[in-house]
Amino acid sequence: MEYLVDGYNVIKFSEMFSARDLETSRNKLIDFILKYNPHGKNSITVVFDCKSANPYEFDGYTTTTLKGIKTIFSEGQKSADDVIVDYVESSQRPYNIVVVTNDKGIYRRIGGKGAKKMSVADFIYNKSKEQNVINNVRRIKQKDDFSAISRELSDLWLKEDKNKKIEKKKNSNDTEFDITAELSDIWLKEER
């Protein structure tokens, strides 16, 4: 599998790649890819728009490597979108390519070519997923669960509940309680 990333589309999607100049933004994206491997163990190619000083000198692209990541810069009037579409169309195995972009124009142009599509958000937040391979079945588990909050509220409630039960035994035989109201009261008390 090969990931083909629409570089500037990813950079414009998230403020984590913003910088004063495009070179710094590109480097932030490359560093992100190197650090988090959102593509897993698959190969990756990042495509950027025009690097040439004269946009009319050559319609094509230049392939280079930035920090070990294969990078393509479109040249002349050819856009990164054109390069991505050409790349998919000229591939002998387009079904092994995952195109990472939010650009619907690219999606339309590669629609029937066999390449897979991935949104920029899925690509960026792929780093925050835990991937387990069990019996050749990939199961993705989000790390964002709220069990820690639930445990904390539960512990607070149990602590307060224990104190209230002791107090209630002294004052009355009433054993009914409203857990929602009690949790709310405990939470408000902790916030102060």
C-alpha positions as CSV (number, residue, x, y, z in Angstrom):
1,M,0.0,0.0,0.0
2,E,1.2,3.5,-0.8
3,Y,-0.1,6.7,0.7
4,L,-0.2,9.7,-1.7
5,V,-0.7,12.9,0.3
6,D,-1.9,16.2,-1.1
7,G,0.6,18.2,1.0
8,Y,-0.8,21.7,1.0
9,N,-4.4,20.3,1.4
10,V,-3.2,18.7,4.7
11,I,-1.2,21.8,5.8
12,K,-4.3,24.0,5.2
13,F,-6.5,21.6,7.2
14,S,-4.8,22.0,10.5
15,E,-3.2,24.8,12.4
16,M,-0.5,22.4,13.7
17,F,1.3,22.9,10.3
18,S,0.9,26.7,10.1
19,A,4.0,28.8,9.9
20,R,5.3,32.1,8.4
21,D,6.5,30.4,5.3
22,L,5.7,27.4,3.1
23,E,9.0,25.7,3.7
24,T,8.5,25.6,7.5
25,S,4.9,24.3,7.0
26,R,6.2,21.6,4.7
27,N,8.9,20.6,7.2
28,K,6.2,20.5,10.0
29,L,4.2,18.1,7.9
30,I,7.2,15.9,7.1
31,D,8.2,15.9,10.8
32,F,4.6,14.9,11.8
33,I,4.7,12.0,9.3
34,L,8.1,10.9,10.6
35,K,7.0,11.1,14.3
36,Y,3.5,9.6,14.1
37,N,3.6,7.3,11.1
38,P,-0.1,7.9,10.2
39,H,0.5,5.6,7.2
40,G,1.7,2.7,9.3
41,K,4.4,0.7,7.7
42,N,3.2,1.6,4.2
43,S,5.2,3.8,1.8
44,I,4.3,7.4,1.6
45,T,4.7,10.2,-1.0
46,V,3.8,13.8,-0.4
47,V,2.9,16.0,-3.3
48,F,3.3,19.8,-3.2
49,D,2.5,22.5,-5.8
50,C,5.1,24.4,-7.9
51,K,8.7,24.7,-6.6
52,S,10.1,26.3,-9.7
53,A,10.9,30.1,-9.9
54,N,9.4,30.4,-13.4
55,P,6.0,28.6,-13.5
56,Y,6.2,28.4,-17.4
57,E,9.5,26.7,-17.7
58,F,8.4,23.0,-17.4
59,D,5.1,21.2,-17.1
60,G,5.9,18.2,-15.1
61,Y,7.2,17.4,-11.6
62,T,10.4,16.9,-9.7
63,T,10.8,14.0,-7.3
64,T,13.1,14.6,-4.2
65,T,13.4,13.3,-0.7
66,L,12.8,15.5,2.4
67,K,14.2,13.9,5.6
68,G,13.7,10.5,4.1
69,I,10.1,11.0,2.8
70,K,9.6,10.8,-0.9
71,T,8.3,14.2,-2.1
72,I,7.1,15.4,-5.4
73,F,6.9,19.1,-6.4
74,S,4.7,20.0,-9.4
75,E,6.4,22.2,-12.0
76,G,5.2,24.9,-14.4
77,Q,1.5,25.1,-14.9
78,K,1.0,21.5,-13.7
79,S,-0.6,21.5,-10.2
80,A,-0.2,19.0,-7.4
81,D,-3.7,17.9,-8.2
82,D,-2.6,17.0,-11.8
83,V,0.4,15.2,-10.5
84,I,-1.7,13.1,-8.1
85,V,-4.2,12.2,-10.8
86,D,-1.3,11.4,-13.3
87,Y,0.4,9.3,-10.6
88,V,-2.8,7.2,-10.0
89,E,-3.5,6.9,-13.7
90,S,0.0,5.7,-14.6
91,S,0.2,3.2,-11.7
92,Q,0.0,-0.4,-12.6
93,R,-1.6,-1.0,-9.2
94,P,-3.9,2.0,-8.5
95,Y,-5.9,-0.1,-6.0
96,N,-2.8,-0.1,-3.8
97,I,-2.8,3.7,-3.5
98,V,-4.5,5.7,-0.8
99,V,-5.0,9.3,-1.8
100,V,-5.1,11.6,1.2
101,T,-7.0,14.9,0.5
102,N,-10.2,16.7,1.1
103,D,-10.2,18.0,-2.5
104,K,-13.4,16.8,-4.1
105,G,-12.0,17.7,-7.5
106,I,-9.2,15.1,-7.1
107,Y,-11.8,12.6,-5.8
108,R,-13.9,13.1,-9.0
109,R,-10.8,12.8,-11.2
110,I,-9.6,9.5,-9.7
111,G,-13.1,8.2,-9.0
112,G,-13.0,5.1,-11.3
113,K,-9.3,4.5,-11.2
114,G,-9.3,2.1,-8.3
115,A,-7.4,4.2,-5.8
116,K,-8.7,4.5,-2.3
117,K,-9.6,7.8,-0.8
118,M,-8.9,9.0,2.8
119,S,-9.9,12.3,4.3
120,V,-7.2,14.6,5.8
121,A,-8.8,14.3,9.3
122,D,-8.6,10.5,9.1
123,F,-5.0,10.7,8.1
124,I,-4.0,13.2,10.8
125,Y,-5.9,11.5,13.6
126,N,-4.8,8.1,12.6
127,K,-1.9,8.8,14.9
128,S,-4.2,8.8,17.9
129,K,-5.6,5.4,17.2
130,E,-4.3,2.2,18.6
131,Q,-4.1,-0.6,16.0
132,N,-4.2,-4.2,17.0
133,V,-3.8,-7.1,14.7
134,I,-5.6,-10.2,15.9
135,N,-6.0,-13.2,13.5
136,N,-5.3,-10.9,10.6
137,V,-8.2,-8.7,11.5
138,R,-7.3,-5.1,12.2
139,R,-9.3,-3.6,15.0
140,I,-9.0,0.0,15.7
141,K,-9.6,1.2,19.2
142,Q,-10.0,4.9,20.0
143,K,-7.8,6.0,22.9
144,D,-10.3,8.8,23.6
145,D,-12.6,7.1,26.1
146,F,-14.1,8.7,29.1
147,S,-13.6,5.9,31.6
148,A,-11.1,7.9,33.6
149,I,-13.7,10.7,34.1
150,S,-16.3,8.1,35.0
151,R,-13.9,6.4,37.5
152,E,-13.1,9.8,39.1
153,L,-16.7,10.8,39.4
154,S,-17.5,7.3,40.8
155,D,-14.7,7.6,43.4
156,L,-15.9,11.0,44.4
157,W,-19.5,9.8,44.7
158,L,-18.5,6.7,46.7
159,K,-16.4,8.8,49.0
160,E,-19.2,11.3,49.6
161,D,-21.8,8.6,49.7
162,K,-19.9,6.8,52.5
163,N,-19.8,10.0,54.5
164,K,-23.5,10.7,53.8
165,K,-24.6,7.1,54.7
166,I,-22.9,7.5,58.1
167,E,-24.6,10.8,58.6
168,K,-28.0,9.4,57.4
169,K,-27.7,6.5,59.8
170,K,-27.3,8.9,62.6
171,N,-30.2,11.1,61.5
172,S,-32.8,8.8,59.9
173,N,-33.7,5.5,58.5
174,D,-34.2,6.8,54.9
175,T,-32.0,4.8,52.5
176,E,-33.2,6.4,49.1
177,F,-30.8,8.7,47.2
178,D,-30.6,10.4,43.9
179,I,-27.2,9.5,42.3
180,T,-27.5,12.2,39.6
181,A,-28.2,15.0,42.1
182,E,-25.5,13.7,44.4
183,L,-22.8,13.5,41.6
184,S,-23.8,16.9,40.5
185,D,-23.4,18.3,44.0
186,I,-20.0,16.5,44.4
187,W,-18.7,17.8,41.1
188,L,-19.8,21.4,41.9
189,K,-18.2,21.2,45.3
190,E,-14.9,19.9,43.7
191,E,-14.9,22.7,41.1
192,R,-15.0,25.4,43.8
